[in-house]
């Protein structure tokens, strides 16, 4: 207040001693003036309130790390949340700092610097200042240094300019519990966290955890997301992790991490049991279960919500040598990735599981890990690697005929993808025989559908229809909706090959209705792709175009650009299509 009064020409000897009286004098001095008053880095509403002019001629701009909700409630302030700078603005800022010509000559380095700073103004400021003070240093060298040591390495001896110092101003005023929570969030796996996981991380009650999270949000150390979730900027997370290393004992960090890993693993297990009640379930290590999904839809929604966290949980478990957790999360994520069209994430998941399984005593765990890694390699088109892992899985499955049957089903896929449907059929028949002998009717249905598909590929349509017809009956007897969807899709393909267009469309539409209801975008995409050709043959080009447009969008979303391009070409040529469309194979059955 005294600084403002002096700047406005108040006579020092006539200043009242009372702060409220000084505030009244200040308001009288600014009452008739049009001014912009900047109150930078305010700590509280009370600190600001006395400096607010009474009239409407002035505008006051208040900056703060806190949200200062009291200014909104009591003084009618208008909030403006300053997020990280967008990519374009970050690029312009660094280009201006480094020099337009220098930036233009190495646009890739500027883009890398923008990405490493993540739009955080203190980091951008340090990097820009460093670039200006080293005009002959290639920007690529600054990228290397930033990757190796972070923005703090570039402050040039002036620690007040480092991002860590700026962040420490916010952390310094935290209470003990707030600082503990901030540190724990730095070691929690994943890009964001929900309240239930945060409760397990801290060991506190939900009420206390929520209150402390809101306190961190108030000082802009966390961001609140829809659905009661919280996230941190990457550089703030790094600072939080460093804080955990300095302020929390190792034992405390390990206990908190074990609790939150147990939460994710157990809840994922519960969700998977609801979505896939028919498949065998391996019980995870005992631990906390904070959430019990009420049904399959709720379980799928939770897995969607935690999709970015669960792979990070698995990686963290691997770093902690929690081998059973790694194996179990691979099992859960396998089905979720398939259902949501994220199968290209599978290789990393199962490589971790293969490594973890080597430390487990059960041969079935090692066999299954190699089998699913082989399946992941199939999806990526790495058929030689797929065959290696599947042969290793067969070796480990000695004396376990049901496991051998599953491996033969995967070997069938490998040969089919290589274009050898005859050898694929041999493996599918072998799988069917093993499932039948050992009374595995559920899996027999899946194997029979696969057998029928390869018969169809070889032009043996009567055998194909017979096998898939039996498979459809068994899937319905066992309430296997996923198997029913896949078998209906196969029957649509067989009918199309036979020239029975209406029957093909009917099978495809029933498959689509079920797969959409299950939220299975992977199978929905395949069926949409295949349904277009019989629709064209029936003289319904508009319906075919609609199906193919949706398929292209879904293929793009799943990163399957080769398939998207293939279907797009069909769309482009649709006006010139003949009345009878050729069969274009969109791949072997999923299951």
C-alpha positions as CSV (number, residue, x, y, z in Angstrom):
1,X,0.0,0.0,0.0
2,X,2.8,2.4,0.9
3,X,4.5,1.8,-2.4
4,X,1.3,2.6,-4.3
5,X,0.7,5.8,-2.4
6,X,4.3,7.0,-2.9
7,X,4.1,6.3,-6.6
8,X,0.9,8.4,-6.9
9,X,2.5,11.4,-5.2
10,X,1.0,11.2,-1.7
11,X,2.8,13.4,0.8
12,X,4.7,11.0,3.1
13,X,4.2,13.2,6.2
14,X,0.5,13.3,5.7
15,X,-0.1,9.5,5.3
16,X,-2.4,8.0,8.0
17,X,-0.8,5.3,10.1
18,X,-3.9,3.0,9.9
19,X,-3.9,0.6,7.0
20,X,-7.6,0.9,6.4
21,X,-7.2,4.7,6.3
22,X,-4.4,4.3,3.8
23,X,-6.6,2.2,1.6
24,X,-9.3,4.9,1.7
25,X,-6.8,7.4,0.6
26,X,-5.6,5.1,-2.2
27,X,-9.2,4.7,-3.5
28,X,-9.7,8.5,-3.5
29,X,-6.5,9.0,-5.5
30,X,-7.5,6.6,-8.2
31,X,-11.2,7.4,-8.3
32,X,-11.0,9.8,-11.2
33,X,-8.3,8.0,-13.2
34,X,-8.3,5.4,-15.9
35,X,-5.6,2.9,-14.8
36,X,-4.5,-0.6,-15.2
37,X,-3.3,-1.9,-11.9
38,X,-1.2,-5.1,-11.9
39,X,-1.0,-7.1,-8.7
40,X,1.5,-9.8,-9.4
41,X,1.9,-13.1,-7.5
42,X,-0.8,-12.5,-4.9
43,X,-0.8,-14.9,-2.0
44,X,-4.4,-14.4,-0.8
45,X,-7.6,-12.5,-1.3
46,X,-7.0,-10.4,1.8
47,X,-3.6,-9.3,0.4
48,X,-5.4,-8.0,-2.7
49,X,-8.6,-6.6,-1.3
50,X,-7.2,-3.3,0.1
51,X,-5.7,-2.5,-3.2
52,X,-8.9,-2.7,-5.2
53,X,-10.2,0.8,-6.3
54,X,-13.8,1.6,-5.5
55,X,-14.9,3.1,-8.9
56,X,-15.3,1.6,-12.3
57,X,-12.6,3.5,-14.2
58,X,-9.8,1.2,-13.3
59,X,-9.0,-2.4,-14.3
60,X,-7.1,-4.6,-11.9
61,X,-5.2,-7.7,-13.2
62,X,-4.3,-10.1,-10.4
63,X,-1.9,-13.0,-11.0
64,X,-1.6,-15.8,-8.5
65,X,-0.6,-19.5,-8.1
66,X,-3.8,-19.8,-6.0
67,X,-7.4,-19.6,-7.4
68,X,-8.4,-16.8,-5.0
69,X,-12.1,-17.8,-5.0
70,X,-12.7,-15.0,-2.4
71,X,-12.1,-12.4,-5.1
72,X,-14.8,-14.0,-7.2
73,X,-17.3,-14.4,-4.4
74,X,-16.8,-11.0,-2.6
75,X,-15.5,-8.7,-5.3
76,X,-17.0,-9.9,-8.6
77,X,-13.6,-10.8,-10.2
78,X,-13.5,-12.7,-13.5
79,X,-11.3,-15.8,-13.4
80,X,-8.9,-16.7,-16.3
81,X,-7.1,-20.0,-15.9
82,X,-3.7,-19.9,-17.6
83,X,-2.9,-23.4,-18.8
84,X,0.3,-24.5,-20.4
85,X,1.0,-22.6,-23.6
86,X,-0.4,-24.3,-26.7
87,X,2.1,-25.7,-29.1
88,X,1.9,-22.9,-31.6
89,X,2.4,-20.2,-29.0
90,X,5.3,-22.2,-27.4
91,X,6.9,-22.5,-30.9
92,X,6.5,-18.7,-31.5
93,X,8.0,-17.9,-28.2
94,X,11.1,-20.1,-28.6
95,X,11.5,-19.0,-32.3
96,X,11.6,-15.4,-31.2
97,X,14.1,-16.2,-28.4
98,X,16.4,-18.2,-30.6
99,X,16.0,-16.0,-33.7
100,X,13.6,-16.5,-36.6
101,X,16.4,-17.5,-39.0
102,X,18.0,-19.9,-36.6
103,X,14.7,-21.5,-35.7
104,X,13.8,-21.9,-39.4
105,X,17.0,-23.7,-40.1
106,X,16.3,-26.3,-37.5
107,X,12.6,-26.5,-37.1
108,X,12.9,-30.1,-35.8
109,X,15.0,-29.0,-32.9
110,X,12.5,-26.2,-32.0
111,X,9.7,-28.7,-32.1
112,X,11.6,-31.0,-29.8
113,X,12.3,-28.2,-27.4
114,X,8.6,-27.3,-27.3
115,X,7.7,-30.9,-26.6
116,X,10.3,-31.2,-23.8
117,X,9.0,-28.0,-22.1
118,X,5.4,-29.1,-22.4
119,X,4.2,-25.5,-22.7
120,X,5.3,-24.7,-19.1
121,X,6.3,-21.0,-19.2
122,X,9.2,-21.2,-16.7
123,X,10.8,-24.0,-18.7
124,X,10.2,-22.1,-22.0
125,X,11.7,-19.0,-20.5
126,X,14.9,-20.8,-19.3
127,X,15.3,-22.6,-22.7
128,X,14.7,-19.4,-24.6
129,X,17.2,-17.4,-22.5
130,X,19.8,-20.1,-22.9
131,X,19.4,-20.1,-26.7
132,X,19.8,-16.3,-26.8
133,X,22.9,-16.4,-24.6
134,X,24.5,-19.1,-26.8
135,X,23.8,-17.9,-30.3
136,X,26.4,-20.2,-31.9
137,X,25.3,-23.4,-30.2
138,X,23.1,-25.6,-32.5
139,X,19.6,-25.9,-31.2
140,X,20.0,-29.7,-31.5
141,X,22.7,-29.5,-28.8
142,X,20.3,-27.8,-26.5
143,X,17.8,-30.5,-27.1
144,X,20.3,-33.1,-26.1
145,X,21.2,-31.3,-22.9
146,X,17.6,-30.7,-22.0
147,X,16.8,-34.4,-22.5
148,X,19.7,-35.5,-20.3
149,X,19.5,-33.0,-17.5
150,X,16.2,-31.1,-17.7
151,X,15.5,-27.4,-17.8
152,X,17.3,-26.7,-14.5
153,X,20.6,-27.4,-16.2
154,X,20.2,-24.3,-18.4
155,X,19.7,-21.6,-15.8
156,X,23.3,-20.4,-16.2
157,X,23.9,-20.1,-12.4
158,X,20.9,-18.0,-11.7
159,X,18.8,-20.4,-9.7
160,X,16.0,-17.9,-9.3
161,X,15.3,-18.5,-13.0
162,X,15.0,-22.3,-12.8
163,X,11.6,-24.0,-13.1
164,X,12.4,-25.9,-9.9
165,X,12.8,-22.7,-8.0
166,X,9.5,-21.4,-9.3
167,X,7.8,-24.6,-8.4
168,X,9.4,-24.7,-5.0
169,X,7.7,-21.4,-4.1
170,X,4.4,-23.2,-4.4
171,X,5.6,-26.3,-2.5
172,X,7.2,-24.3,0.3
173,X,3.8,-23.1,1.6
174,X,2.2,-26.5,1.6
175,X,1.2,-28.1,4.9
176,X,2.8,-31.4,5.9
177,X,0.0,-33.6,4.6
178,X,-0.3,-31.6,1.4
179,X,3.4,-31.9,0.8
180,X,3.2,-35.7,1.4
181,X,0.3,-36.1,-1.0
182,X,2.2,-33.9,-3.6
183,X,5.2,-36.2,-3.3
184,X,3.2,-39.4,-3.5
185,X,1.5,-38.2,-6.7
186,X,4.9,-37.9,-8.2
187,X,5.5,-41.7,-7.9
188,X,2.0,-42.8,-8.7
189,X,1.9,-44.7,-12.1
190,X,0.0,-43.2,-15.0
191,X,-0.9,-39.7,-16.3
192,X,-3.8,-39.1,-13.9
193,X,-5.5,-40.5,-10.8
194,X,-9.0,-40.9,-9.5
195,X,-10.0,-40.4,-5.9
196,X,-10.2,-44.1,-5.1
197,X,-6.7,-44.7,-6.3
198,X,-5.5,-41.6,-4.4
199,X,-7.1,-43.0,-1.2
200,X,-5.1,-46.2,-1.6
201,X,-1.9,-44.2,-2.3
202,X,-2.3,-42.1,0.9
203,X,-4.0,-44.5,3.2
204,X,-6.3,-41.7,4.3
205,X,-10.1,-41.4,4.2
206,X,-11.8,-40.3,1.0
207,X,-12.9,-37.1,2.7
208,X,-9.4,-36.1,3.8
209,X,-7.8,-37.2,0.5
210,X,-10.3,-35.1,-1.5
211,X,-9.7,-32.1,0.7
212,X,-5.9,-32.3,0.3
213,X,-6.2,-32.8,-3.5
214,X,-8.4,-29.7,-3.7
215,X,-5.8,-27.8,-1.7
216,X,-3.1,-28.8,-4.3
217,X,-5.5,-27.7,-7.0
218,X,-5.9,-24.4,-5.4
219,X,-2.2,-23.7,-5.6
220,X,-2.1,-25.0,-9.3
221,X,0.0,-28.1,-8.6
222,X,-2.7,-30.4,-9.9
223,X,-5.4,-30.0,-12.4
224,X,-8.9,-31.3,-11.8
225,X,-10.4,-33.3,-14.7
226,X,-14.0,-34.4,-15.3
227,X,-15.2,-37.4,-13.3
228,X,-13.3,-36.5,-10.2
229,X,-9.8,-37.2,-11.5
230,X,-6.6,-35.2,-11.1
231,X,-3.5,-34.8,-13.2
232,X,-0.1,-33.1,-13.2
233,X,2.0,-31.4,-15.8
234,X,5.0,-33.6,-16.6
235,X,7.5,-31.2,-15.2
236,X,5.5,-30.7,-12.1
237,X,5.3,-34.5,-11.7
238,X,9.1,-34.7,-12.1
239,X,9.4,-32.2,-9.3
240,X,6.9,-34.1,-7.2
241,X,8.9,-37.3,-7.7
242,X,12.1,-35.5,-6.7
243,X,10.3,-34.2,-3.6
244,X,9.3,-37.8,-2.7
245,X,12.9,-38.9,-2.9
246,X,14.1,-36.1,-0.6
247,X,11.3,-36.0,1.9
248,X,9.7,-39.5,2.2
249,X,11.5,-42.5,3.6
250,X,12.0,-45.3,1.1
251,X,9.8,-47.6,3.2
252,X,7.0,-45.1,3.1
253,X,7.3,-44.8,-0.7
254,X,7.2,-48.5,-1.2
255,X,4.2,-49.1,1.1
256,X,2.2,-46.4,-0.7
257,X,3.2,-47.8,-4.1
258,X,2.3,-51.3,-3.2
259,X,-1.1,-50.1,-2.0
260,X,-2.0,-48.3,-5.2
261,X,-0.7,-51.2,-7.4
262,X,-2.9,-53.6,-5.4
263,X,-5.9,-51.3,-6.0
264,X,-5.4,-51.2,-9.7
265,X,-4.7,-54.9,-10.0
266,X,-7.6,-56.1,-7.8
267,X,-10.1,-53.7,-9.4
268,X,-9.0,-54.7,-12.9
269,X,-9.4,-58.4,-11.9
270,X,-13.0,-57.7,-10.7
271,X,-13.8,-55.9,-13.9
272,X,-12.4,-58.6,-16.1
273,X,-14.4,-61.3,-14.2
274,X,-17.6,-59.4,-15.0
275,X,-16.8,-58.9,-18.7
276,X,-15.4,-62.4,-19.3
277,X,-17.1,-64.8,-16.9
278,X,-16.3,-67.8,-19.1
279,X,-12.6,-67.6,-19.3
280,X,-10.3,-68.9,-16.6
281,X,-9.2,-66.3,-14.1
282,X,-5.9,-66.3,-12.2
283,X,-6.4,-64.8,-8.8
284,X,-3.9,-61.9,-8.1
285,X,-2.0,-61.3,-5.0
286,X,-4.2,-60.4,-2.0
287,X,-4.6,-56.7,-1.6
288,X,-6.9,-53.7,-1.4
289,X,-10.0,-53.7,-3.5
290,X,-11.4,-50.2,-3.5
291,X,-13.9,-50.5,-6.3
292,X,-16.5,-53.3,-7.2
293,X,-18.0,-52.6,-10.6
294,X,-21.7,-53.3,-10.5
295,X,-21.9,-55.0,-13.9
296,X,-20.1,-55.6,-17.2
297,X,-20.9,-52.1,-18.6
298,X,-19.6,-50.4,-15.4
299,X,-16.5,-52.7,-15.5
300,X,-15.8,-51.8,-19.2
301,X,-16.2,-48.1,-18.4
302,X,-13.7,-48.3,-15.6
303,X,-11.2,-50.0,-17.9
304,X,-11.7,-47.3,-20.4
305,X,-11.2,-44.6,-17.8
306,X,-8.0,-46.3,-16.6
307,X,-6.7,-47.2,-20.1
308,X,-3.7,-44.8,-19.8
309,X,-2.9,-45.9,-16.3
310,X,-3.0,-49.7,-16.4
311,X,0.0,-50.1,-18.8
312,X,2.0,-47.7,-16.5
313,X,0.9,-49.8,-13.5
314,X,2.3,-52.9,-15.2
315,X,5.6,-51.2,-16.0
316,X,5.9,-50.0,-12.4
317,X,5.1,-53.5,-11.1
318,X,7.9,-54.8,-13.4
319,X,10.3,-52.3,-12.0
320,X,9.3,-53.4,-8.5
321,X,9.8,-57.1,-9.4
322,X,6.1,-57.8,-8.7
323,X,6.0,-60.6,-11.3
324,X,2.5,-61.9,-10.6
325,X,1.1,-58.4,-10.9
326,X,2.8,-58.0,-14.2
327,X,1.4,-61.3,-15.5
328,X,-2.0,-60.6,-14.2
329,X,-2.3,-57.2,-15.7
330,X,-1.2,-58.5,-19.1
331,X,-4.0,-61.0,-18.9
332,X,-6.6,-58.3,-18.2
333,X,-5.2,-55.8,-20.7
334,X,-5.2,-58.4,-23.4
335,X,-8.9,-58.6,-23.7
336,X,-9.5,-54.9,-23.2
337,X,-7.0,-54.0,-25.9
338,X,-8.7,-56.4,-28.3
339,X,-12.1,-55.1,-27.5
340,X,-11.2,-51.5,-27.9
341,X,-9.0,-51.9,-31.0
342,X,-5.7,-51.3,-29.2
343,X,-4.0,-54.5,-30.1
344,X,-0.9,-52.7,-31.3
345,X,-0.2,-52.1,-27.6
346,X,0.0,-55.8,-26.9
347,X,3.6,-56.6,-27.7
348,X,5.0,-54.3,-25.0
349,X,2.4,-55.7,-22.5
350,X,3.3,-59.4,-23.2
351,X,7.1,-58.8,-23.4
352,X,6.9,-57.7,-19.8
353,X,4.8,-60.7,-19.0
354,X,7.3,-63.1,-20.6
355,X,10.1,-61.7,-18.5
356,X,8.0,-61.8,-15.4
357,X,6.9,-65.4,-16.1
358,X,10.5,-66.6,-16.1
359,X,10.5,-65.8,-12.4
360,X,7.3,-67.8,-11.7
361,X,7.2,-71.5,-10.9
362,X,4.1,-72.3,-13.0
363,X,4.9,-73.6,-16.6
364,X,1.4,-72.6,-17.6
365,X,2.3,-68.9,-16.9
366,X,5.3,-69.1,-19.1
367,X,3.5,-70.9,-21.9
368,X,0.6,-68.5,-21.8
369,X,2.9,-65.5,-21.9
370,X,4.8,-66.8,-25.0
371,X,1.4,-67.7,-26.6
372,X,0.0,-64.2,-26.3
373,X,3.3,-62.6,-27.3
374,X,3.1,-64.7,-30.4
375,X,-0.4,-63.5,-31.0
376,X,0.7,-59.9,-30.6
377,X,3.5,-60.5,-33.2
378,X,0.9,-61.9,-35.5
379,X,-1.1,-58.7,-35.3
380,X,2.0,-56.7,-36.2
381,X,2.8,-59.0,-39.1
382,X,6.0,-60.3,-37.5
383,X,5.2,-63.9,-38.4
384,X,8.6,-65.4,-37.9
385,X,8.8,-64.0,-34.3
386,X,5.2,-65.2,-33.7
387,X,6.1,-68.7,-34.8
388,X,9.2,-68.7,-32.5
389,X,7.1,-67.7,-29.4
390,X,4.3,-70.2,-30.3
391,X,6.7,-73.1,-30.7
392,X,8.3,-72.2,-27.3
393,X,4.8,-72.0,-25.8
394,X,4.1,-75.6,-27.1
395,X,7.3,-76.8,-25.5
396,X,6.3,-75.4,-22.1
397,X,2.7,-76.8,-22.5
398,X,3.8,-80.4,-22.5
399,X,1.3,-82.4,-20.5
400,X,-1.3,-79.6,-20.7
401,X,-3.5,-80.5,-23.7
402,X,-5.9,-77.7,-23.3
403,X,-3.1,-75.2,-23.4
404,X,-1.7,-76.9,-26.5
405,X,-5.1,-76.5,-28.2
406,X,-5.0,-72.8,-27.6
407,X,-1.5,-72.6,-29.1
408,X,-2.7,-74.6,-32.2
409,X,-5.4,-72.0,-32.7
410,X,-2.8,-69.3,-32.7
411,X,-0.5,-71.2,-35.0
412,X,-3.5,-71.4,-37.3
413,X,-3.7,-67.7,-37.4
414,X,0.0,-67.4,-38.1
415,X,-0.3,-69.7,-41.2
416,X,-3.4,-68.0,-42.4
417,X,-1.7,-64.6,-42.2
418,X,1.1,-66.1,-44.3
419,X,-1.5,-67.1,-46.9
420,X,-1.5,-70.8,-46.2
421,X,-5.1,-71.7,-45.3
422,X,-4.4,-75.4,-45.7
423,X,-1.8,-75.5,-42.9
424,X,-4.0,-73.1,-40.9
425,X,-6.8,-75.5,-41.2
426,X,-4.6,-78.4,-39.9
427,X,-3.9,-76.5,-36.7
428,X,-7.5,-75.4,-36.2
429,X,-8.6,-79.1,-36.6
430,X,-6.0,-80.2,-34.1
431,X,-7.3,-77.6,-31.6
432,X,-10.9,-78.7,-32.1
433,X,-9.9,-82.3,-31.5
434,X,-8.1,-81.5,-28.2
435,X,-11.0,-79.3,-26.9
436,X,-13.5,-82.0,-27.8
437,X,-11.6,-84.8,-26.2
438,X,-11.2,-82.9,-23.0
439,X,-14.7,-81.6,-22.7
440,X,-14.0,-77.9,-23.4
441,X,-17.2,-77.2,-25.2
442,X,-16.9,-73.4,-24.8
443,X,-13.5,-73.3,-26.5
444,X,-14.6,-76.0,-29.0
445,X,-17.1,-73.6,-30.4
446,X,-14.4,-71.0,-31.0
447,X,-12.1,-73.6,-32.6
448,X,-15.0,-74.9,-34.9
449,X,-15.7,-71.3,-36.0
450,X,-12.0,-70.9,-36.9
451,X,-12.0,-74.3,-38.7
452,X,-15.1,-73.2,-40.7
453,X,-13.4,-69.9,-41.7
454,X,-10.4,-71.7,-43.2
455,X,-12.6,-74.1,-45.0
456,X,-14.3,-71.1,-46.5
457,X,-11.0,-69.6,-47.5
458,X,-10.2,-72.8,-49.4
459,X,-13.6,-72.7,-51.2
460,X,-15.0,-75.7,-49.2
461,X,-18.2,-73.9,-48.3
462,X,-20.4,-76.8,-47.3
463,X,-17.8,-77.9,-44.7
464,X,-17.4,-74.3,-43.6
465,X,-21.1,-73.8,-43.1
466,X,-21.4,-77.1,-41.1
467,X,-18.6,-76.2,-38.7
468,X,-19.8,-72.6,-38.2
469,X,-23.3,-73.8,-37.7
470,X,-22.3,-76.1,-34.9
471,X,-20.1,-73.3,-33.5
472,X,-23.1,-70.9,-33.4
473,X,-25.3,-73.4,-31.6
474,X,-22.5,-74.0,-28.9
475,X,-21.9,-70.3,-28.4
476,X,-25.5,-69.7,-27.7
477,X,-25.7,-72.7,-25.4
478,X,-22.8,-71.3,-23.4
479,X,-24.0,-67.6,-23.6
480,X,-20.8,-66.7,-25.3
481,X,-21.7,-63.4,-26.9
482,X,-18.2,-62.7,-28.3
483,X,-18.1,-66.1,-29.8
484,X,-21.6,-65.7,-31.3
485,X,-20.5,-62.3,-32.9
486,X,-17.5,-63.8,-34.4
487,X,-19.4,-66.9,-35.8
488,X,-22.2,-64.7,-37.2
489,X,-19.4,-62.7,-39.0
490,X,-18.0,-66.0,-40.4
491,X,-21.4,-67.1,-41.6
492,X,-21.8,-63.8,-43.3
493,X,-18.5,-64.3,-45.1
494,X,-19.5,-67.9,-46.1
495,X,-22.9,-66.7,-47.5
496,X,-21.1,-64.0,-49.4
497,X,-18.7,-66.5,-50.9
498,X,-21.7,-68.6,-52.0
499,X,-23.5,-65.6,-53.6
500,X,-26.3,-65.5,-51.0
501,X,-26.2,-61.7,-50.5
502,X,-29.3,-61.3,-48.4
503,X,-28.2,-64.1,-46.0
504,X,-24.8,-62.5,-45.7
505,X,-26.2,-59.1,-44.9
506,X,-28.5,-60.6,-42.3
507,X,-25.7,-62.4,-40.5
508,X,-23.5,-59.3,-40.6
509,X,-26.2,-57.0,-39.2
510,X,-26.9,-59.4,-36.4
511,X,-23.2,-59.5,-35.6
512,X,-23.0,-55.7,-35.7
513,X,-25.9,-55.4,-33.3
514,X,-24.2,-57.6,-30.8
515,X,-20.7,-56.2,-31.2
516,X,-21.9,-52.6,-30.8
517,X,-23.8,-53.6,-27.6
518,X,-20.6,-55.1,-26.3
519,X,-18.6,-52.0,-27.1
520,X,-16.3,-54.2,-29.2
521,X,-14.9,-51.7,-31.7
522,X,-12.4,-54.1,-33.2
523,X,-14.9,-56.7,-34.3
524,X,-17.4,-53.9,-35.3
525,X,-14.8,-52.5,-37.7
526,X,-14.2,-55.9,-39.3
527,X,-17.9,-56.6,-39.8
528,X,-18.6,-53.2,-41.2
529,X,-15.7,-53.7,-43.6
530,X,-17.1,-57.1,-44.8
531,X,-20.7,-56.0,-45.0
532,X,-20.2,-53.5,-47.7
533,X,-19.6,-56.0,-50.6
534,X,-22.9,-57.9,-50.3
535,X,-24.8,-54.5,-49.9
536,X,-23.3,-53.4,-53.2
537,X,-24.3,-56.7,-54.8
538,X,-27.9,-56.1,-53.6
539,X,-27.9,-52.7,-55.2
540,X,-27.7,-50.7,-51.9
541,X,-24.6,-48.6,-52.6
542,X,-25.6,-45.9,-50.1
543,X,-25.7,-48.4,-47.2
544,X,-22.4,-49.9,-48.3
545,X,-20.8,-46.4,-48.4
546,X,-22.1,-45.7,-44.9
547,X,-20.7,-48.9,-43.6
548,X,-17.3,-48.4,-45.3
549,X,-17.1,-44.7,-44.1
550,X,-17.5,-45.8,-40.5
551,X,-15.0,-48.7,-41.0
552,X,-12.4,-46.2,-42.4
553,X,-12.9,-43.9,-39.4
554,X,-12.5,-46.8,-36.9
555,X,-9.5,-48.2,-38.7
556,X,-7.8,-44.8,-38.6
557,X,-8.6,-44.5,-34.9
558,X,-7.1,-47.9,-34.3
559,X,-3.9,-47.1,-36.2
560,X,-4.7,-49.6,-38.9
561,X,-4.0,-47.3,-41.8
562,X,-3.4,-50.0,-44.4
563,X,-6.8,-51.4,-43.9
564,X,-8.3,-47.9,-43.9
565,X,-6.6,-47.1,-47.2
566,X,-7.9,-50.4,-48.7
567,X,-11.5,-49.6,-47.7
568,X,-11.2,-46.0,-48.8
569,X,-10.2,-47.2,-52.3
570,X,-13.5,-49.2,-52.3
571,X,-15.3,-46.1,-51.4
572,X,-13.6,-44.0,-54.1
573,X,-14.6,-46.7,-56.7
574,X,-18.1,-47.3,-55.5
575,X,-19.8,-45.3,-58.3
576,X,-18.2,-47.6,-60.8
577,X,-18.9,-50.9,-59.0
578,X,-20.5,-53.7,-61.0
579,X,-23.7,-55.2,-59.7
580,X,-21.9,-58.2,-58.1
581,X,-19.0,-57.3,-55.8
582,X,-15.9,-59.5,-55.4
583,X,-15.1,-60.8,-51.9
584,X,-12.3,-58.8,-50.3
585,X,-10.9,-60.5,-47.2
586,X,-10.6,-58.2,-44.1
587,X,-8.6,-60.8,-42.2
588,X,-9.2,-64.1,-40.3
589,X,-11.7,-64.3,-37.4
590,X,-10.7,-62.6,-34.3
591,X,-11.2,-65.3,-31.6
